[in-house]
Amino acid sequence: MFCSAAIGTGVVVSQYFGAKDEKGTAASIANGSYTCILIAIVMTIIALFTTKPILQLLNTPESLMPDATTYMYIFMGGLIAVAAYFTPFSILRALGDSKTPLIFLVMCGLLNIGLDLLFVVVFNAGVAGAAFATVLSEAIAAILCMIYAFIRVPQFRQAFTYRKINRNLITKTLKVGIPNGLQYALIYVSSIILQGIVNGFGESVIGAFTATTQIELLVQQIFAALGSAMVTYTGQNSGAGKHDRISGGVSAAMKISAVVSAVLLVVFWVFGRPIMSIFVTNEEIISIAANGIRITSLFFMGLGGVQILRYMLNGAGDSVYALMNGTVEVVARVVFAISLTAIPFIGMWGIWLTTGLTWAVTAIFALIRYKRGAWKSKKLV
């Protein structure tokens, strides 16, 4: 949820920045930060009380329960560090600086690896050490990123001048953040339902689905990068009232997505089996996974469209869309999964068809929302 608050903060900041409102930009940085921190504190309290019941609800084996509980308590207890990690990154991107967050992201990853080795291998701290390493690496990266921002970015220094709590700005941040948080919660629930159906087909299908999901997550990062660029681009141009530039940006991003999708389609149809053999060794699983990724690769253009338009509409301040999109995705994933896997000649292949068709349906829904143009009147500033 606090990640969604960080997205909301970024949208509000980018729109004020695009409108060349220095006071609004600085004040939205301060109040967005308050919002993210407050949500992180609330989420921490909730998580600490619900971690063990949730692990039990997920049927976590008793032998793994002590380690799982320890890891989750430490990680959830450090959510404030995660919030501090995401918030400046989102703000810097909103101000047009996408390079610096990437540098600190890489640094955090390397630091996490180093601290994992220190706590787990040297100090023999086990699962607790791994969890602490993750939280500490994010806290260090967040502090260094904020120091950099205060030294190099004037809007961060101005945020101290306009640090007074502003309910209007907090409301604007939550107006974008809460629907996004609910959207991702709905998507997560539908994914759990799909996983339950996958589990009914046995270990080989479970292994194949896990392998293709990892590949799809990597592919998704390419389209998410386009989407991240669009949210800042849209926010700034929406604040400036330049809707034609937004439409031009969407068109350019879609063309890039189409080219990437076509290339990946060829790659996975020709080299699907060798690629899957990198992730798994069982021949049966490799065979199923190779065919599965060929099916979903047919729908990569839909995945790209979803990412680009979702971020673009968020950047425009169309908060209602996020919740509507989450609902559409849940319904599509559940209906397709139950109906397609029940058809005898489709069977387990309905799992991968479900993934692809869900991308297609949500992309069409997002495209209709975009074409209707309601987003042009949704700006927050």
C-alpha positions in Angstrom: 0.0 0.0 0.0 2.8 2.4 0.8 4.3 1.7 -2.6 1.0 2.9 -4.1 1.3 6.0 -1.8 4.7 6.6 -3.3 3.2 6.4 -6.8 0.5 8.8 -5.7 3.2 11.2 -4.4 5.0 11.0 -7.7 1.9 11.8 -9.7 1.0 14.8 -7.6 4.6 16.1 -7.6 5.0 15.6 -11.4 1.8 17.5 -12.1 2.8 20.5 -9.9 6.3 20.4 -11.5 4.8 20.4 -15.0 2.6 23.3 -14.0 5.8 25.2 -12.9 4.3 25.6 -9.5 7.4 25.6 -7.3 5.5 26.0 -4.0 3.1 23.3 -4.9 5.9 21.0 -6.0 7.8 21.5 -2.7 4.7 21.2 -0.5 3.6 18.0 -2.3 7.0 16.5 -1.7 6.7 17.1 2.0 3.1 16.0 2.4 3.6 13.0 0.1 6.4 11.9 2.3 4.2 12.3 5.4 1.6 10.1 3.8 4.0 7.4 2.8 5.6 7.3 6.3 2.2 7.2 8.1 0.9 4.4 5.9 4.1 2.4 6.5 3.6 2.8 10.3 0.0 1.6 10.0 1.0 -1.3 7.7 3.7 -2.3 10.1 1.4 -2.5 13.1 -1.2 -4.5 11.1 1.5 -6.8 9.7 3.0 -7.6 13.1 -0.4 -8.7 14.4 -1.4 -10.7 11.3 1.8 -12.3 10.0 1.5 -15.6 11.9 -2.3 -16.1 11.2 -1.7 -15.4 7.5 1.2 -17.9 7.4 -1.1 -20.5 9.0 -3.9 -19.7 6.6 -1.5 -20.4 3.7 -0.8 -23.8 5.1 2.9 -23.1 5.8 4.5 -26.4 6.9 5.1 -26.5 10.7 8.8 -27.2 10.0 9.1 -23.9 8.2 6.9 -21.9 10.4 9.6 -20.6 12.9 11.9 -19.4 10.1 9.0 -18.0 8.1 7.7 -16.1 11.1 11.1 -14.7 12.0 11.7 -13.5 8.5 8.3 -11.9 8.2 8.5 -10.2 11.6 11.8 -8.6 10.8 10.9 -7.6 7.3 7.5 -6.2 8.3 9.0 -4.4 11.2 11.3 -2.7 8.8 8.5 -1.4 6.4 9.4 2.2 7.4 12.8 1.6 5.8 11.1 0.3 2.6 8.8 3.3 2.5 11.8 5.6 2.9 13.4 3.7 0.1 10.6 4.0 -2.4 9.4 7.6 -1.7 12.5 9.6 -2.8 12.9 7.3 -5.8 9.3 8.1 -6.9 9.8 11.8 -6.3 13.0 12.0 -8.3 11.4 10.2 -11.2 8.5 12.7 -11.0 11.0 15.5 -11.4 12.4 13.9 -14.5 15.5 12.2 -13.0 15.2 8.5 -13.8 19.0 7.8 -13.7 19.7 8.5 -10.1 17.0 6.1 -8.7 18.4 3.4 -11.0 21.9 4.0 -9.6 20.7 3.7 -6.0 18.6 0.7 -6.9 21.7 -1.2 -8.2 23.6 -0.1 -5.2 20.9 -1.4 -2.9 21.0 -4.8 -4.7 24.7 -5.1 -4.4 24.6 -4.0 -0.7 21.9 -6.6 0.0 24.1 -9.3 -1.4 27.1 -8.1 0.6 25.1 -7.9 3.8 23.5 -11.3 3.2 27.0 -12.8 3.0 28.1 -11.0 6.1 25.1 -11.9 8.3 24.4 -15.4 7.0 27.9 -16.7 6.2 30.1 -14.8 8.6 27.8 -14.2 11.5 25.7 -17.4 10.9 22.5 -15.4 11.6 20.4 -17.6 9.3 17.0 -16.4 8.1 17.0 -13.5 10.6 20.3 -12.3 9.1 18.9 -12.5 5.6 15.8 -10.4 6.6 17.9 -7.9 8.5 20.2 -7.6 5.5 17.3 -6.7 3.2 15.9 -4.1 5.5 19.3 -2.6 6.3 20.3 -2.3 2.6 17.1 -0.5 1.8 17.5 1.8 4.8 21.1 2.7 3.8 20.1 3.2 0.1 17.1 5.4 1.2 19.3 7.6 3.5 22.0 8.1 0.8 19.3 8.9 -1.8 17.7 11.5 0.4 21.1 13.1 1.2 21.8 13.2 -2.5 18.4 14.7 -3.2 18.8 17.5 -0.5 22.2 18.4 -1.9 21.5 18.3 -5.6 17.7 18.9 -6.0 16.4 22.3 -4.9 12.8 21.1 -4.7 13.8 18.8 -1.8 15.3 21.7 0.1 12.3 23.9 -0.6 10.1 21.1 0.9 11.4 22.2 4.4 10.1 25.7 3.7 6.7 24.3 2.8 6.6 21.5 5.3 3.3 22.4 6.9 0.7 19.6 6.8 -1.7 20.3 3.9 -4.8 18.1 4.0 -5.6 18.9 0.4 -2.3 17.6 -0.8 -2.5 14.5 1.3 -6.0 13.9 -0.1 -4.7 14.2 -3.6 -1.9 11.7 -2.9 -4.4 9.2 -1.4 -6.8 9.8 -4.3 -4.2 8.2 -6.6 -2.5 5.9 -4.1 -5.5 4.1 -2.5 -7.1 2.9 -5.8 -3.7 1.7 -7.0 -3.2 -0.2 -3.7 -6.6 -1.8 -4.0 -6.0 -2.7 -7.7 -2.8 -4.6 -6.8 -4.5 -6.3 -3.9 -7.3 -7.5 -6.3 -4.7 -8.7 -8.8 -2.9 -10.6 -6.1 -6.0 -12.3 -5.0 -6.9 -13.4 -8.5 -3.3 -14.7 -8.9 -3.7 -16.8 -5.8 -6.9 -18.3 -7.3 -5.1 -19.1 -10.5 -2.3 -20.7 -8.6 -4.8 -22.9 -6.8 -6.1 -24.2 -10.2 -2.5 -24.7 -11.4 -1.7 -26.8 -8.3 -4.5 -29.2 -9.3 -2.6 -30.3 -12.4 0.4 -31.8 -10.5 4.0 -31.0 -9.9 5.2 -30.9 -13.5 2.6 -28.2 -14.4 3.4 -26.3 -11.2 7.1 -26.3 -12.1 6.4 -25.2 -15.7 4.0 -22.5 -14.6 6.6 -21.2 -12.1 9.3 -21.1 -14.8 7.2 -19.3 -17.3 6.0 -16.8 -14.7 9.7 -15.9 -13.9 10.3 -15.3 -17.6 7.1 -13.2 -17.9 8.2 -11.1 -14.9 11.4 -10.3 -16.7 9.5 -9.4 -19.9 7.2 -7.3 -17.8 10.1 -5.2 -16.5 10.7 -4.0 -20.1 7.1 -2.8 -20.5 7.1 -1.5 -16.9 10.1 0.7 -17.7 8.1 2.2 -20.6 5.2 2.7 -18.2 7.4 4.4 -15.6 8.5 6.8 -18.2 4.9 7.5 -19.2 3.7 8.2 -15.6 6.3 11.0 -15.3 5.8 12.3 -18.8 2.1 12.3 -18.4 2.1 13.9 -15.0 4.3 16.8 -16.1 2.5 17.4 -19.4 -0.9 17.1 -17.7 0.1 19.7 -15.2 1.1 21.9 -18.1 -2.1 21.2 -19.9 -0.3 19.7 -22.9 -2.6 16.8 -23.8 -1.4 16.5 -27.4 2.1 15.7 -26.1 0.7 13.0 -23.9 -1.1 11.4 -26.9 2.1 11.6 -28.8 4.0 9.9 -26.0 1.5 7.1 -25.8 1.8 6.5 -29.5 5.6 6.4 -29.4 5.5 4.0 -26.4 3.0 1.7 -28.1 5.2 1.5 -31.2 8.2 0.6 -29.1 6.1 -2.0 -27.3 5.0 -3.5 -30.6 8.6 -3.9 -31.8 9.7 -5.5 -28.5 6.7 -7.8 -28.5 7.4 -9.0 -32.1 11.0 -9.7 -31.3 10.2 -11.6 -28.1 7.5 -13.6 -30.0 10.1 -14.9 -32.4 12.7 -15.5 -29.7 10.3 -17.6 -27.6 8.9 -19.6 -30.5 12.3 -20.4 -31.8 14.4 -20.7 -28.6 11.7 -21.4 -26.1 13.0 -24.8 -25.1 16.7 -23.8 -24.7 15.6 -20.8 -22.6 13.5 -22.9 -20.3 16.3 -25.4 -19.8 18.2 -22.6 -18.1 15.6 -22.5 -15.3 14.7 -26.2 -15.0 16.3 -29.6 -15.7 13.3 -31.9 -15.8 12.6 -32.7 -19.5 8.8 -32.9 -19.0 8.7 -29.6 -17.2 10.9 -28.0 -19.9 8.6 -29.3 -22.7 5.4 -27.9 -20.9 7.1 -24.6 -20.1 8.4 -24.1 -23.6 4.8 -24.5 -25.0 3.4 -22.4 -22.2 5.7 -19.4 -23.0 4.9 -19.7 -26.7 1.2 -19.3 -25.8 1.7 -16.3 -23.6 4.2 -14.6 -26.0 1.3 -14.3 -28.5 -0.2 -11.8 -26.0 2.9 -9.7 -25.1 1.5 -6.7 -27.0 -1.5 -6.8 -24.6 0.9 -6.9 -21.6 2.8 -3.9 -23.0 -0.4 -2.0 -23.7 -1.6 -2.6 -20.1 1.6 -1.3 -18.6 1.8 1.8 -20.8 -1.8 2.8 -20.5 -2.1 1.9 -16.8 0.8 4.2 -15.9 -0.3 6.9 -18.3 -3.8 7.1 -16.8 -2.3 7.1 -13.3 -0.1 10.0 -14.3 -3.1 11.9 -15.6 -4.8 11.4 -12.2 -7.5 9.0 -13.4 -7.7 7.3 -10.0 -11.0 5.6 -10.7 -9.5 3.7 -13.6 -7.1 1.8 -11.3 -9.8 0.2 -9.2 -11.9 -0.5 -12.3 -8.9 -2.1 -14.0 -8.2 -4.3 -10.9 -11.8 -5.5 -11.0 -11.7 -6.3 -14.7 -8.5 -8.2 -14.3 -9.8 -10.3 -11.4 -13.0 -11.2 -13.2 -11.1 -12.0 -16.4 -8.4 -14.2 -14.7 -10.9 -16.1 -12.6 -13.5 -16.7 -15.4 -10.9 -17.7 -18.0 -9.0 -20.0 -15.5 -12.1 -21.9 -14.4 -13.8 -22.1 -17.8 -10.8 -22.8 -20.1 -9.1 -25.5 -17.9 -12.5 -27.3 -17.7 -12.6 -27.8 -21.5 -11.1 -31.3 -22.2 -9.1 -30.5 -25.3 -7.6 -27.4 -23.7 -7.0 -28.6 -20.1 -3.8 -27.4 -18.6 -3.0 -25.1 -21.5 -5.9 -23.0 -20.3 -3.6 -21.8 -17.6 -1.3 -20.0 -20.0 -4.3 -18.9 -22.2 -5.8 -17.4 -19.1 -2.7 -15.3 -18.5 -2.6 -14.1 -22.1 -6.3 -13.4 -22.5 -6.3 -11.5 -19.2 -3.6 -9.2 -20.6 -5.6 -8.8 -23.7 -8.9 -8.0 -22.0 -7.3 -5.5 -19.6 -5.4 -3.9 -22.4 -8.6 -3.4 -24.4 -10.3 -2.0 -21.3 -7.5 0.5 -20.8 -7.5 1.5 -24.5 -11.2 2.2 -24.3 -10.7 4.3 -21.2 -7.8 6.2 -22.9 -9.7 6.8 -26.2 -12.8 8.2 -24.4 -10.5 11.0 -23.1 -12.0 11.3 -19.6 -8.4 11.4 -18.3 -8.0 14.9 -19.8 -10.2 16.4 -17.1 -8.7 14.3 -14.2 -5.6 16.3 -13.4 -5.0 17.0 -9.7 -3.5 20.5 -9.9 
